[in-house]
Amino acid sequence: MSSFERPDDPLVSTEWLAARLGTPDIAIIDATWLLAPGDRKPAQEFQERHIAGAFFFDIDEISDTASALPHMLPSPEKFASRMRQAGVMDGQRIVVYGNGALMAAARVWWTFRAMGHEDVVVLDGGLEKWLAEGRPTESGPAAQRRTHFRARKRDELVADAARVLDWSQNGGAQILDARPAARFAGKAPEPRPGLRSGAIPNSKNLPAPDLVNADGTLKSRDELQAAFTAAGIDIAAPIATTCGSGIAASLLALAAARLGNWDVSVYDGSWSEWGARSDLPIHAESD
């Protein structure tokens, strides 16, 4: 399967991956990232224990580090360079997992797609489910070998403030916010300092955690459909997702892909940009 062919489902099971460990056409990525890590250090946790053959994807480093906004998409050149260094090859199926947050794996899933690599899937349930089932892990650094990997940015999957403002004012895409309801309503402060409270005018709200089961797996297609419908979203129509910094928004895009809409765009700057810019309009329930 080529890098530009889309899988039938954006999720794979632990059973599916366990049956394919060690095969050369699979690349495994640990995408663990935490908004409030506390004492946890994902890169160190990776060294201590990870799925055999995986490499660690540092969302904050494999980004546009010159941007003042957090973990914005890197250039295609930087992304391709990092993937070659990690041993990821064109033609492989990329399997992404996280440890403690499905949304981080979804962010890396979307990043690969935004960089032109369609054959990428998320491990449903992540490392927690893998460990609970007693499946094999290893420790130490990932093996390093240089490979060939191409990247080309797919602009249609990446929304910026100008496009989102146009959709907000004129329609053309449904804007769906993955932040908690209180932050969306402007009734709770943002975790990042200096940001206004509220939401993009004419946007809808579907908090990302509402799509995830207690065991870290994504909810069923019927449950996902019900959640989008309750949020007032037509899954078959154009959608742009947003959140605090583009991480949780990617989980909404993953869920939409499970329901057949693979063309969702993610607003990369999200509220970290919109909430900081006084020239962009906001809506709050108190307005």
PyMOL commands that set and color helices and strands:
alter all, ss='L'
color gray80, all
select helices_A, chain A and resi 14-18+42-48+76-86+102-114+126-132+155-157+161-170+181-184+208-211+221-230+248-258+270-274
alter helices_A, ss='H'
color red, helices_A
select strands_A, chain A and resi 11-12+26-30+50-51+55-56+93-97+120-123+137-138+158-159+174-177+204-205+239-242+265-267
alter strands_A, ss='S'
color yellow, strands_A
deselect
rebuild
show_as cartoon
